[in-house]
Amino acid sequence: MSSYYKLQLKHIVCIFFFACMGLQASAQDCGPINSTKLKELLTGMGFTVKNINEAGKADKFEIKNSSEGLDIPTGYEISPSTNYIWLTVFLGKANYVDSCERNTNLLKQNAAIQPCLFYITAKGNLMMGLPLENRAITAAVLKRCNDFISKRVGETKYYWQQN
C-alpha cells in the first residue's frame, strides 16, 4: 500500500475515532437534572403538570395517575442536595386510633414494595415515597418509576385506606 493511501486511512480512522468519542460523551451525560428539566420531561410525556410549591421549598410538581380504580396524584420534587428526585403520594391523614397493628402492617409492606416506602410526615400525613437517583434521567426512567409507585399504591390500598 502506498504511503499516500496509508496517510488517508490514518485520517479516516482518526476522524471515525473522534466522532465516536463525541457520541460516547453525549450518551454518557449522567449529571443531575434541575426542576425545569424535570417539568419539561413530565410535560413531554403527555402529563398535565401542576405546580404545588410550598413557600420556602424547592419546586414541586404534581401529575395525575390511576391504579386499581384509584386516582393517584403523584408529586415530583428534586431534593435540596439535587442527588434525588422524590416521587410522593399522599395517602391521607395518619390514623392514630388502633394504629399499632396498622403501622406494623405498613412497615411489613415496606419490605414488599421497596424501594417505595410508607412514611408519616411531621404534619401527620401518611405518604408513599420513591427516591430516584438524579442521574441519567430520561422520560423512560421517569415512566418506569411513575408506573412502579402507582402500582404499589394500588396494590397496598388494603393496608393504608381508612375504614
N, C-alpha and C positions, 0 to 999 in steps of 0.2 A: 504494500500500500504506500502510495507516495506521501511525502511529508505534508503536502497541501491537504489531502483528504484526512490525514491524522489530525491536523490542526482543526479542520472543520468539525470532525467528530468530537474533539475535546470541547469545542464551543457549544455544540448541541447538547452534550452531556452536562456541561455547566449550566446552561440555560434551563434544562429539564430539572436539574438538582435544585436550583434556586427557586424555580416555580413551585416545585413540590414542597420545599421548606416554607414558602409563603402560605400555601394552602394548609399545611400542618399547623402553622402558628395560629391562623384564624380559627381552625377547627378545635383547637385546644384552649380557647379563651374560657377559662373557668372562674373568672373573677365574679364577685357578688354583684347582684343587680340592685338597683335602687327602687324606691316606691313608684317612680314614674314609669320605669320599665315594667314593673310588676303589673301596674294598671293597664299598660299597653298590651301585655301578653294576655291578660284576662279578657280585655275587650276584643282582641283579635281572635279569641276562642269562641266568640259569639255571646258572651255573658253581658248582661247589663250590670255595670259596676257602680255601686253606691258608696260614696264616701261616708264613713261613720267615725270621723275623728273625734277624739276627746281632747279638751283643752290641755295643752302642755305635753301631749303624747305624740308619737310618730303617726304617720298616715296609716289609716286602717280602712280597708275596703270590704264590701260585702257583696256576695253573689248568691243567687238562689239555686238550690239543688233539690232533689227529691229521691227518696228511697223508702221502700216498704210502706208506701202510702203516706209518708211524712213529707212536709215541706221543710227543707233544711237550709236556712240562711247560714252561709259559711263565711267567716271573717278571715281576712288575709292581712298580715302585717309583718314588716321586717323588724327583727329585734334591734334594740339600741346598739348592739355591737356589730350589726349587719351580718353576723355569721349564720343566722337562721331566718327562715320565713315560717311564721306560725299560722297554721290553719286552725281555726277555733269554731266551735259550735256551742251556742247557748242552749242548755237543756232544761232550764227552769231554775227556780229558787231551790237551794238545797233544803231537803226535808229533814228537820232535826227530830221529828216525832218518830219513834221506833226506828231510829236511824242506825243503830248498831248493826243489825243484821243486813240492812240495805247497803250500808257503806262497806261492810265486809264483802258482800256480793259484788259491789262495784270494783273493789280492789282486786278481787279474784279475776274479774273480767279484764283488768288491765293486762294480765298475762296473755289472755286470748286475743286481744285487739292490738297489741303492740305493733308498731311504735306509737300508735294512738294511745291516749291515756285520759282517764277521768280525773278531774281535779275540782276543787272548790276555791273560788276567788275570795279575796278579803271582803268583798261585798256580799258574800253568801250565795253566789251563783254557781250552779253545777254546770260544768263545761266538759267538752271533749276537745282535746287538742292533738295536733300532729305537728311536730317540729320537722322542718325540711332544711337540710343544709343548703345555704345560699351560695351555691357554686354550680356552674354548668346548667343553669335553669333554662328550660325550654318550655314551649307550650305543651309538648308531650309529657314532660315531667310533671308539670302542674296538673294536667288532666288525670294522670295516673294517681297522684296524691289526692286530688279532689274526689275522684271516684272512690278511692280507698276509704277516706274518712266518712263520706256519705253512706257507704255500705256498712261501715262499723256502727254508725249512729242507728241505722235501721235495724241491724241485727241485734242490737242490745237494748231496744226500746223497752223490753220487759223489765229490765233492771233499773232504768232511770225514770220512766214515766210515773207521774204522780197518780195515785188511785183516787 
